[in-house]
Each structure stands twice: as structure tokens, then as C-alpha cells.
């Protein structure tokens, strides 16, 4: 895994060199890897599989400088990149970080989706938006899946382990006609949940995950190619956790049995990418449509409810989120290898969604129904121009027009209230950078950039006062960095210094005694440093290490809100000052034994450290630091590998998030799975 992409990096060059039969389409997902380097962590297929990064959240947690607030379910998460992030997401599409799946934008609410048949993931840090349709305040995660090839290939994998863990996965692809290739992948996995229900003595739920993807690649003789993809993912019974702190060991909830069985998330996505190569330039069209439905349960169990209210009880909400998103990106660009690297493009997004609370513990008498619609139009361009033999100047600009509509209907106290709102905004973002090739193997870069996240409406509104729109957030970033390759590429090191200033960051205010949620704005700033290196020894040993320091603070007062005032000088929640990772891989040929003629031992040890971080914007308390160690030991014969994996080997109690209820002086949160062992088998063909 590398942190800073060198100026010469082009993804399709590497893939084509590895397999001349692979046809690689326009790499529209690569936002930050132009002529001027920006900071980017790149995880290859091997990192994802051997690191057992089962979903996008796992991937992000493995990258230093990225922090996540997640309640463990499928719907709610906040992503901070270098200390920049919405202080809890407030709308269906509110996120400082964006995602693309083969170029198509995804909501940050989809980070629970799995990494099925993924070839590479790029985590680009800093504002984005001048080289593709994906625009971001803090950064973008590009997911590039495996594409059809001109030869038959695939794999099958199976796993089982403690706490009822199981996984079945397969992929197969190859030529169908002289000009048409296809690929299909499917994964089915599940387990018992790691939290026990006191009322039954069993796990609170049994999460299941089904994912599939099919793609067809047509290659014409006139420089035209088309890639058609359909994919689906269904996640069931994966709950959001609200648990009284400190947690018991083992962790427990006292909750109505079967309540989480109705939790379900469905995502269907189709995309069509058409590329025509003119020789010196190319045109790329990417069209995608996504439909998503999510039913979630937010429950205060009897333990938490009594601690907060002083009387026995239980409270839960059923929340239903729906979204339909159409995206169109059309761009004209230079081909790889051109003396001047440039792109111009236009993008359109139509979003229609709803976030409803049709019932809770008391039935449907306090139901809320909220409908959202938005349209985003953007034009963008980026150019990288060589200056002499050693410098490259890059400039990019984007203009975005946004229009949003909101309709809400609230039932409560025997009355019903409806409202309609609309708002619009347009804004400029961009970047200016300079890289200096000090030597053929060392590059310095400097970059300034501006990103923007549009304002919107609060998805949790239960009355017109809650749905007052919040303003859009703007981030101004400065970065300087370097990357260097030594000893013929055996050792690579990269680093960066950065500073971010965010105006009108998005803040969710929650009153845990009344359950009232409102949307506010607050200014924040962050600065810090990153350093990462890899070393590939001749004896089969590889080491990769990364270290990040981030100082992120709130710069404006927000007074009179639900669970306490937010004061200037408070630290940004969930952002650890220090985080680090270390990965060690070792491969060795073994003597023949038990009929194995050419056995190979493969081992991998991953270590992740995350320091203490504030639990909420009020800084009521800190979440504890943690050390996470994962181990994988495999034995390979030919194309088949048998492996044993241990996750969270130290059995650390890793908190996903935390929150303080001011009125009752109670804190709650959720924790990740403890130590488990799994056995797996993979065969490739």
C-alpha cells in the first residue's frame, strides 16, 4: 500500500503490463493521480483479501489519518479525512467524503457494502472534483472492480469460523464472442452477532450479506468499447448499537427478541461506460442508476433506558430510507502519454429520496415522513503542463449548480403538520499544484485546493423548526509532500504536511432526553503530517508502515443545543491525534510433505493503532485508544491455498462511537467484534 502516487503512475499501464490480454477502459475513477501528485493510499487486491477487509468501512479504518464514527449498522456513519468531516451526517447525501464505484458516485451511507471482486481501492485525500464527476470536501474513495478479460479466469473461496461466521464466494470471467467478454461474481456471508440478548441468551441477531455483480465488455475495432455492469447487495439483521457504557464482558443488550430481524438494506446499481479512442484524445461517457432501500432500528434497550430515565422501559424507532440516483458524466481527455495531461467534462445528478419514521414504541401516532429531491449540474476541467524538464504545473476548476426540495409531514399529539421548502446554491471549487522531479526517483509537490459540500435539510426533522436548512461547507486546503523510490524500487517512502480550514461544517445537535434532532453549522480547522513507507526484501519479507498526526479543532461556538454547548477550542469528535499501521508479510518455499510437491508458506500480520479521540462535539469524554492485531497464515500448493485467520488477536474492546446524554449524565456507544478465528480455502483458475 502506498500513500503518495508518483507522477508517472497510470493505473492502466500497470494492469496492461501485467496482462496484455486485459482491455482497460478510461480510468475515470482516478481523481488525484494526475501530473501533480496528491496524497493517495492505494490498496491492491492482495491487501484487501489478505487483510480481510470485507467492506468499505474496513478499508477506510485501515488507512492512517482516516477516522470513522459508526454505530455498527448499515445506515449511519461519519467519515473524517485528515480531521475534515461532517460532525455527523444530516441528510441522505451529506458527507465530506465521497465514494465512486467504477466511476459512479455512491453515498457515504453505503460504506457497509462489501468489497466483492475488487481489484484496487484508491483513497484520495483532500478536496476533489476537477477530473471527474466525483466532488468532495475532504477526499474520495475510488473502488475499481475486476473487469472481464480475454481469457478464462476466476476463483472460489469458502470460510467458516467462530461465532457462526461463514463465507462463500466465487468469480468467473472470460471471452464470450470475439468481441464480447463477461464476468460474474457472487458472495454470501454471515455470522452470529457478537452482542448477546439477555432475554434469550442468544445473539441479538444473525447478520447476512448477499452480493453479486455481472459485467459485459464489448470491444469494437474502431476504438470504441462499452462496459455494462449490474450489481446488487442485500444486508440483513445488521443492527445499529446503542449500549450503556461501560460495556459488559461479554457485551449484552436487554431488548425485545427479534427486533433487529427487520433490519435490511438493498442496493441495486447499473452502469454503462462507453469510451471512444481518437488516438490523441478520447471521449468517455459514464451513465449509472442506483436504487437503495434501508430499514433500520434505533433502540434504547432496558439497561440504557432505565439509566437515562430512572424508570424501567424500552424505546425504539423504525426508520426507512429510500433513494433513487441517476448520474451522467461526459468527458473529453488526453490519452495517457500525452505531453499535456488535460480533461474537460460535465456531470449531472438527479436524486430522489425519503427518510421516514413510520412507527416507534408508541405506534404510529408520532410518525414523520420526509421527502427529498435534488439536482446537481457541474462542469469541470483540469490541465497538467510540463515546465522545463523537472516541473509540472497543474490547475483545475469546477462550477456546480445545486437545487434542492424538501417536503415533510409530521404526526404527533393528535395533529398533523406539513411543509414544503426549496433552496439553491452554486459554487466554484478547484486546485492549483506544482510538482518538482528532483531526481528520477524523487518528487516534491505542493498543492492548494478548495472543496465544497452543499447544504440541505435535516433527515431527522419532526417539526418545521427542525427542518431549517443548513448552509454548505467549504474547505480550503494546503498540502506539501514528497515521494521517493530507493534501492531500485525495493524501498518507497512518502509523506505530506497539510492544513484544512472548513467554514460552516455540518453539525447535528441531538437532545437525548427529548429525541429532538436539529442541524447546525460550525467552523473547524485541522493540520498535521503523514509518513508512510514500504520495503520489499529479497528473502520474501515485505514491510509497510504508516503514521499520521492530526490536530482538529472546532473554531466557533454553537450555544443552547440539546446535549450541551459546543465551544470554540473543542476537538473535532472521533478524530484521533495519532494513528498508525504496520503490515508484515512473509513468503517462503517449504520442502515437499504430505504429498504437497511445492508448498509455500504465506503469513501476514497487520497492526493498527488509533489514539484517544473525543466522543462528541461537546467533548464530554474521550473514547479509549486501541491496538488491533490481525494474523493470517496460509499454505499454498499451486493455485490452492488453505489459511487460518485471527481477527482482533488481542481481544481489544474497540469502540465504534460514543455519546453523552447530558440530562442523565449517561454515556452510550457500540463496540466491534472481539477475537475470533476462521479457517478458509481459496482456489484460483
ZALO-836241 format. One record per residue (C-alpha): residue in three letters; x, y, z. Coordinates in steps of 0.02 Angstrom, whole numbers, plus 32768, in hexadecimal, padded with zeros to 4 digits. Example, Ala and Ser with C-alpha at 12.3 -4.5 7.8 and 13.67 -1.06 7.14 Angstrom:
ALA82677F1F8186SER82AC7FCB8165
END
This chain:
UNK800080008000UNK804980A97FCFUNK80188154800FUNK804C81D07F89UNK803681A57ED3UNK80CF81CF7E69UNK80B7823D7DD1UNK80D581AE7D59UNK804D813F7DA3UNK7FC3810E7D2AUNK7F58807E7D61UNK7F3B80377CB6UNK7FF580307C8FUNK80147FBF7D23UNK7F817F4E7CFCUNK7FA87F3F7C44UNK805C7F167C69UNK80257E8B7CDDUNK7FAA7E427C61UNK7FB27E767BAAUNK7F097E247B89UNK7EAF7E9B7C00UNK7E537F2B7BAFUNK7E537FBD7C26UNK7DD280467C15UNK7DEC80FD7C3BUNK7E21810A7CF2UNK7D9C818B7D1CUNK7DA0815A7DD3UNK7E50819A7DECUNK7E33824A7E29UNK7ED5827D7E7BUNK7F57821F7E15UNK7F7B82A17D93UNK802082F47D6AUNK802983497E14UNK802882C77E9CUNK7FB082D17F2CUNK7FA7825F7FC1UNK7F5681B87F9AUNK7F5381127FF4UNK7F4480827F78UNK7F0D7FD57FAFUNK7F257F4A7F31UNK7EBE7EAA7F27UNK7F3F7E4F7F92UNK7F317ED1801CUNK7E747EC3801CUNK7E6B7E05801BUNK7EFA7DDC8091UNK7ECD7E6E8103UNK7E1B7E298109UNK7DD07ED380E2UNK7D1F7E9680C6UNK7CCB7F3E80AAUNK7CF47FF38082UNK7CF38022813BUNK7D7B7FA2815DUNK7DE37FEC80D0UNK7DD5809D8113UNK7DFE806781C5UNK7EA1801C8183UNK7EE280C48142UNK7F3E813981BBUNK7EF281E681C5UNK7E4081A881A7UNK7DC4819C8237UNK7D1481558236UNK7C7F816982A9UNK7C0F80D2828BUNK7B88808082F3UNK7BAB7FD882A4UNK7B137FD28231UNK7AF07FF7817BUNK7AB180AA8180UNK7B11812281EFUNK7BC8815181E0UNK7C3981E981E0UNK7CE081EA8185UNK7D6D826181B2UNK7E028271813FUNK7E9182D2818EUNK7E158316820DUNK7D9A8355818AUNK7CEB830D8191UNK7C36833781B6UNK7C1B83328272UNK7B9C82A68258UNK7B42829A81AFUNK7A9E82F781A7UNK7A5382C68100UNK7A4F8231808AUNK7ADE82788024UNK7B3B82E180A7UNK7BF082AC80B1UNK7C98830080ABUNK7CDD82638058UNK7C98821A7FB7UNK7C9F816C7F6CUNK7CA681307EBAUNK7C8A807E7E80UNK7CDC806C7DD5UNK7CC281277DBFUNK7C0D81327DFBUNK7BF281997E9AUNK7BAE81447F36UNK7B6E818B7FD9UNK7BDC817B8074UNK7B49811B80BFUNK7B8180898052UNK7C27806B80ABUNK7BDD7FCB80F5UNK7BD97F808045UNK7C547EF48021UNK7CF67EF07FBDUNK7CBC7E697F44UNK7D3A7E3F7EB9UNK7D947EE47ED0UNK7E357F017E70UNK7E717FA07EC5UNK7E3680297F3AUNK7E7D80D97F37UNK7E63814E7FCAUNK7E8581FF7F8EUNK7EA082808016UNK7E6F83358005UNK7DE983907FA0UNK7DBD833E7EFAUNK7D5283677E64UNK7DB483A97DCFUNK7DD783067D72UNK7D3282A57D7EUNK7C8082B27DBCUNK7CB382867E6EUNK7CC783217EDAUNK7CF683257F91UNK7D1B83978023UNK7D9A83228075UNK7DC282947FFDUNK7D8382087F8DUNK7D8D814B7F94UNK7D9280FD7EE7UNK7D6280467EDCUNK7D9D7FEF7E3DUNK7D537F417E23UNK7D9C7EB37DBBUNK7D6D7EC07D02UNK7D4E7E3A7C7FUNK7DEA7DFA7C27UNK7E0F7D9C7B85UNK7E3C7CFB7BDEUNK7DDE7C8A7C56UNK7E057CB07D0CUNK7DB47CB17DB7UNK7DB97C727E69UNK7D517C1E7EEFUNK7D627C3E7FAAUNK7D127BF78045UNK7D257C2180FEUNK7CDB7BF181A5UNK7D097C288254UNK7CD87C538304UNK7C337CA78330UNK7BE37C52829AUNK7C497CAF8218UNK7C3C7C6C8167UNK7C657CA980B7UNK7C4E7C638008UNK7C937CC57F75UNK7CB97CA77EBEUNK7CE27D087E20UNK7CF67CCF7D6DUNK7D177D2E7CCDUNK7D567D1B7C1CUNK7D2E7D317B63UNK7C7D7D137B23UNK7C957D457A6CUNK7D297D8F7A0CUNK7CF67E3D7A47UNK7C957E1B7AE6UNK7CD47DE67B93UNK7C787DCB7C35UNK7C947DB87CEEUNK7C257D857D7FUNK7C487D897E3BUNK7BDE7D5B7ED3UNK7BFB7D567F8FUNK7B8D7D17801CUNK7BC67D2E80CFUNK7B837D3C817FUNK7B9E7D1C8238UNK7B507D2782E2UNK7B5A7DD78327UNK7BDD7DF283ADUNK7B617E448426UNK7AF17DD1848FUNK7A397DEF84B8UNK7A1C7DD78573UNK79687DA48555UNK79967D0C84ECUNK7A4C7CE78510UNK7A6B7CE88454UNK7AB87D6683DDUNK7A4C7E0183C3UNK7A467DD78309UNK7A957D6E8280UNK7AD47DE781F9UNK7AD97DA98144UNK7B247DF880AAUNK7B037DCA7FF3UNK7B627E257F69UNK7B6B7E047EAEUNK7BAF7E5A7E14UNK7BA77E357D5BUNK7C017E947CD0UNK7C117E8D7C13UNK7C9F7EDF7BB3UNK7C8E7EFE7AF8UNK7D287F327A96UNK7D0E7F7979E9UNK7D907F837960UNK7D7F8041794AUNK7DC0807279F7UNK7D1780677A4CUNK7CF67FFC7AE5UNK7C627FEA7B5AUNK7C567FA27C09UNK7BA97F757C4DUNK7B9D7F497D06UNK7B117F157D7CUNK7B2A7EF57E34UNK7AC17ED57ECDUNK7AE07ECA7F87UNK7A6A7E978012UNK7A9B7EA780C9UNK7A277E63814FUNK7A1E7E6F820EUNK7AB97EDB8225UNK7A867F4F82B5UNK7AB77FFC82ECUNK7AF77FEA839EUNK7AC2805C842EUNK7B10801084CBUNK7B2C80558579UNK7BE1807C85A2UNK7C49803185EDUNK7C267F92858DUNK7C177EE885DCUNK7C867E5685ABUNK7C3C7E01854AUNK7BD47E938505UNK7B187E85851DUNK7A737EDB84F5UNK79CC7EC2854DUNK79557ED584BAUNK78B77E8D846FUNK78EE7DEF8412UNK78E77DF98355UNK78E27EB7834EUNK797C7EBE82DDUNK793A7E388267UNK78E07EC08203UNK79837F1E81E1UNK79A77F118127UNK7A077F7180A2UNK79F57F567FE6UNK7A5D7FAD7F62UNK7A487F927EA6UNK7ABC7FEB7E2DUNK7AD47FE87D72UNK7B5580467D0CUNK7B8B805A7C57UNK7C37809D7C2BUNK7C5B80C47B74UNK7D0780FA7B3AUNK7D3F812F7A8CUNK7DF881457A6AUNK7E2981C479E4UNK7EE381A079F5UNK7F1F823F7A49UNK7E7F82597AADUNK7DEA81F67AEBUNK7D3682137B1CUNK7CE981B67BAEUNK7C3281AD7BDFUNK7C00815F7C84UNK7B4881487CAEUNK7B0C80F87D4FUNK7A6B80DD7DAFUNK7A5F80A77E65UNK79C980747ECAUNK79D9805A7F85UNK7963802A8012UNK7992801F80C9UNK792C7FF18163UNK798680168205UNK795C800482BEUNK799F8080833EUNK797D803483E9UNK799C8065849DUNK799D7FBE84F7UNK795E7FA985ABUNK7A0C7FC285F5UNK7A2B8067859CUNK797880A685ACUNK797380908669UNK7A1E80E2867DUNK79E581798618UNK7933818B865DUNK7938813C870AUNK78A580CA86E5UNK78998021868DUNK786F802785D5UNK78A780118521UNK78A08087848CUNK78BC806A83D3UNK78A180BE832BUNK7889806D8282UNK78DE80D981FDUNK78CA80BA8143UNK793E810B80C4UNK792481038007UNK798A814E7F7BUNK798D814E7EBEUNK7A2581A07E6FUNK7A4C81BF7DB7UNK7AFB81F97D85UNK7B42822A7CDCUNK7BF8825A7CC2UNK7C3A828B7C15UNK7CF082B87BFFUNK7D7282D87B79UNK7E2682BB7BA8UNK7ED782A17B6CUNK7F1581EF7B5CUNK7F9B81AB7BD1UNK804981DD7B9AUNK801682867B51UNK808E83157B71UNK7FFF83797BBEUNK7F86831E7C32UNK7ED8836C7C28UNK7E2083487C3EUNK7D7D83A87C2DUNK7CD483647C5DUNK7C22837D7C95UNK7BBD831C7D15UNK7B06830F7D46UNK7AB882BD7DE0UNK79FF82A97E06UNK79D7826E7EB5UNK792E823D7EFEUNK792081F47FACUNK78C081E6804CUNK78E781CC8104UNK784D81988165UNK782A81658219UNK7783810C8205UNK777B80C882B6UNK77D280B7835DUNK77B280698406UNK770E80C98412UNK76CD80968367UNK76B1810F82D5UNK766A81A28338UNK77118201832CUNK774281D1827BUNK77A982428209UNK77B5823A814BUNK783E829B80F1UNK785882A48034UNK78F382EB7FE2UNK791E83167F2FUNK79BB83677EE9UNK7A0E838E7E43UNK7AC883AD7E2DUNK7B1883ED7D8DUNK7BD484077D7BUNK7C5884337CFBUNK7D0E84127D21UNK7DBA84147CD4UNK7E6E83ED7D02UNK7F1484017CAAUNK7FC783CE7CD3UNK804F84297C72UNK810B83FE7C77UNK817D84917C9DUNK822B84687C63UNK826F83BC7C8CUNK824983B57D46UNK81A6840F7D6FUNK80EF83F17D4BUNK806884727D6EUNK7FB684377D85UNK7F17849F7D92UNK7E6384687DA0UNK7DBC84C07DB1UNK7D0984887DCFUNK7C6284E37DD6UNK7BCA848E7E21UNK7B1284C07E22UNK7AA2846E7EA4UNK79E784757EC0UNK798F841B7F4FUNK78DB83FD7F84UNK789483BD8028UNK77E58386805CUNK77BF834F810DUNK7725830E8167UNK772982F78223UNK76A882A08291UNK76A382B7834DUNK762F82E683DBUNK759782C28370UNK75C8834482EEUNK761D83418245UNK768E83C781FAUNK76D283CF8148UNK7752844280F8UNK77B1845E8055UNK785884B3803CUNK78D684D07FB1UNK798485197FA6UNK7A0F852E7F27UNK7AC885557F26UNK7B5685597EABUNK7C0F855B7ED0UNK7CBF85547E89UNK7D4384D67EC0UNK7DED84AB7E7CUNK7EA484867E96UNK7F4F84C97E67UNK7FEC84617E7AUNK80A484577E4EUNK811283BD7E4CUNK81CE83B87E41UNK822A831D7E04UNK82C583347E6FUNK830D82907E2EUNK82C282067DC2UNK828C81AF7E63UNK825D82427ED3UNK81D282C17EBEUNK819B83547F29UNK80EF83A07F19UNK808A84327F5AUNK7FD084497F46UNK7F4484BE7F78UNK7E8F848A7F60UNK7DDE84BA7F8CUNK7D50843E7FA6UNK7C9984577FCCUNK7C0B83EE8014UNK7B5E84367FEFUNK7AE384648077UNK7A3C840F8089UNK79B283D680FDUNK79B4836F819CUNK797982BC8182UNK794482AC8239UNK78C8833E823DUNK782A832082A3UNK77E683D38294UNK78018468821FUNK787D84B88297UNK78F184208283UNK78F7842C81C5UNK794484D881B5UNK79CA84C1812FUNK7A8184BD815DUNK7B05851680F6UNK7B8284C58082UNK7C3284A580C5UNK7CD384E28071UNK7D81849C808FUNK7E2284F5805FUNK7EB7847F8061UNK7F7384958054UNK7FE783FF803DUNK80A083E3801FUNK80EA8337800DUNK816782C17FBFUNK817882107F7EUNK821981B17F5DUNK824B81067F1FUNK82F480C17F55UNK835E80267F39UNK831180017E90UNK8261800E7ED4UNK827C7F997F67UNK825D80297FE0UNK81D880AF7FC9UNK81B3813E803FUNK813881CE8035UNK80F8825680A6UNK809282F580AEUNK806D838C811AUNK7FBD83D1810EUNK7F4684548151UNK7E898463813BUNK7E1384F18167UNK7D5A84C6815DUNK7CD4854C8163UNK7C22851A8193UNK7C47846381B5UNK7BA983FE81D1UNK7B7983D98286UNK7AEC836C82C5UNK7AA183A0836CUNK7A4A831683CDUNK79E88322846FUNK79EA827284B7UNK795E829B8533UNK78E182D984B0UNK7927827F8416UNK7924832683B9UNK79A683388330UNK79D683DB82DBUNK7A5684108259UNK7AD984978279UNK7B7B84DA8232UNK7C2684EE8285UNK7CD3851F8246UNK7D6284A4825BUNK7E1A84998230UNK7E9A840E822BUNK7F5483FB8209UNK7FCF836D8213UNK804B82FA81C0UNK8052824D8171UNK80E281D8814FUNK80DD812D80FEUNK815B80B380B8UNK816A8004806FUNK81FE7F8F8063UNK82087EF17FF9UNK829A7E83802EUNK82E67DFD7FBFUNK82BE7D72803DUNK82017D7C8029UNK81E57DFB80B2UNK817F7E998093UNK815F7F238111UNK80E77FB58104UNK80D1803B818AUNK807080DC8199UNK80648165821BUNK7FEB81F78224UNK7FD9828E8297UNK7F3B82F8828CUNK7F0C838C82F9UNK7E5583B882D5UNK7DF4843B8338UNK7D4D84958332UNK7D6485508315UNK7CB78599833BUNK7C3C859083CCUNK7B94853A83B6UNK7B2C855F8451UNK7A8685258497UNK7A7D847E8440UNK7A3883D7847EUNK7ABF837D84E1UNK7B2E84128509UNK7B8784A684BCUNK7C0E848C8439UNK7C9D8505845CUNK7D28854883F0UNK7DC784EB841BUNK7D7084438431UNK7DBD83B683CEUNK7D6083718337UNK7D0982D0836EUNK7D4B8224833DUNK7DF0826982FAUNK7E89821A834DUNK7F2682828356UNK7F9281E98336UNK7F6F815182CBUNK7FE580D28281UNK7FEA802D8225UNK806B7FA68207UNK805D7F148190UNK80DC7E888181UNK80D07E0080FCUNK81447D6C80EAUNK81467CE58064UNK81B77C4C8062UNK81C57BAD7FFAUNK81BA7B0F8065UNK81FC7A5F8048UNK817F79E48000UNK8113798C8082UNK806D792E808CUNK806579207FCFUNK807D79DC7FB5UNK810579F17F33UNK81207AAD7F39UNK80D37AF07FD9UNK80E67BA98002UNK80CD7BF780ADUNK80787CA280AAUNK80647D088148UNK80217DB78167UNK80177E1C8207UNK7FB57EC1820BUNK7FBE7F3A829CUNK7F517FD582AEUNK7F5D805A8336UNK7EDD80E38351UNK7EF7816183DDUNK7E7881AC8453UNK7DF6821B83FFUNK7D648285843CUNK7CBC822D8438UNK7C5082C4840BUNK7C5F837C83DAUNK7C4483B0848FUNK7CDF834984C0UNK7C8582FA8554UNK7CFE82678555UNK7D80820E84EAUNK7D7581648499UNK7E0480F584D0UNK7E9880D4845CUNK7EA580258416UNK7F207FAD83C7UNK7EDA7F348346UNK7F427E9E830CUNK7F0C7E288281UNK7F6D7D8D824BUNK7F5D7D2081B1UNK7FC27C81818FUNK7FAC7C2580E9UNK7FF37B8D8092UNK7FF07B937FD4UNK80047B057F59UNK7FF77B3D7EA5UNK7F577BA47E96UNK7F0A7B687F38UNK7F227BB37FE5UNK7EE87B798090UNK7EF27C018114UNK7ECE7C2781CAUNK7E9E7CD881FCUNK7E937D2B82A6UNK7E3C7DD482B5UNK7E547E4A8349UNK7ED47DD1838FUNK7EEB7E37842EUNK7E2E7E33844CUNK7E297EF08461UNK7D837F458487UNK7D7D7FBB83F1UNK7CFB804483FEUNK7CA38074835DUNK7C61811883A4UNK7C2781698447UNK7BA881EA847EUNK7B7C82438522UNK7AC98262855BUNK7AD9830585BDUNK7A3382FD861BUNK7A5682528668UNK7B15825B8668UNK7B1881B4860DUNK7B868183857BUNK7B6780FF84F8UNK7BB580BA845AUNK7BDD80198400UNK7C6F7FA183EFUNK7CB87F368364UNK7CCD7E7A8364UNK7D4E7E2E83DAUNK7DCE7DA683B3UNK7D977D1E8339UNK7DED7C9882D0UNK7DBC7C5E8222UNK7DF67BD781A9UNK7DED7BF380EDUNK7E167BA68044UNK7E327C027F9FUNK7E4E7BB87EF2UNK7E777C207E59UNK7E6A7BEA7DA4
END
